Amino acid sequence: MTNDSTPGSRGRIVFRATFVCSALTTFVAAAFFVIGLGDGSVSSFNLVLWLGLLSAMGLSLWAGYAFHARARLVLAIAALAVTAVPGVLAALFVLILMVTQPGFN
């Protein structure tokens, strides 16, 4: 039995999937921020909240990449899951709403 420091293929696939989901979630949040700046819905009242949210999402991406670079795959996946899991759940919720088309009346 050997103890390799390189992650298995399943771990790399999970890391890449969580990284892509986390990056897409961060991109969508940044797009909403830019759109909000354009239409005025992001104002000085909630700018600090937006910057905190975007900073936390960027920190999650950075920490996941940094842990992966140091061969700490479980910590990398955990750091990325902070933003990937809510993004996937929100996307599934929107997909369910689009497919079922419920009447809320």
N, C-alpha and C positions, 0 to 999 in steps of 0.2 A: 504494500500500500504506500503510495507516494503522497506527499503533502505539497502540492503545487501552489504557488502564490497566484497563478493566473486563474481568473474565474472561468467556470464552465460555460458552455455555449448557452445553456438555459439562463444563467445569470446575466450574460451579456444581452440576450434578447429582452429580458425583463427590464434591464437598465435602459436599453434603447427605447423600448415602448414607453416607459415612464418619462424618459427625457423628452421624447416627442410630444407626449400628452401635456407635460408641464410647459414646454416651450409654446405649444399652441394656446394653452390657457393664458399664459403670460402675454402672448401676442394679441389675443382677443381683448384682454383687459387694457392693454396699451392702446389698441385701436379705439375702444370706447372712450378712453381718456382723451385722445386727440380729437375725436368727434365731439366730445363734450366741451373741449376748449373752443372748438369752432362755433358751436351753437349756443354757448353761454351757460350750459347747465353745470359745468365745472367752474365754480367761482371761488373767490377768496374764502367763502364760508366752508366749503368742503375740499379745498385744495390739499390741506394737510392730510385728510383721510385718504385721498387718492394717492398722494405721494407715499404714504405709509404702506398702502396696499401694494403699489407697484414695487416699492423697495423690498417688501417681504417676498414678493414673487420672484424678483430678480435675485435675492439672496438664496432662495430655494434652488434656483437654477445654478447659481455659482457654487453653492455648497455641494450639490449633486455632482457637478463636474469635478470639483476639487477632490472630493472623496474618491471618485472613480480614478482620478489620476494617481492617487496614493494607494490604489488597490484595496480600498475599503468599500466593497461592492454593496454590502447590506446597508451601511450608513448612507451611501449614495442613493440607493433606491428609496430609503426612508425619507431622506431630505427632499427628493423629487416628488414623493407621494403626497407631500403636504399640499402641493398645487395640482398634481395630476388627478388624484382621486376626486376632489370636488368638481374639477373640470369634466371628467368623464361622467360623473353622476348628473351634472347639469345637462350635458349633451344627450344622455339617455332620456332625461325628463322631457326635453324639447322634442326628441324623436318620438317618444310615446304620445305626446300631445299632437304631433303632426299626423301620426298614423291613426290614432283613435278618434280625433276630432270631437272631443266631448262638448256637449252643450252645457254651459255654465248658467243657464237661465232657470 
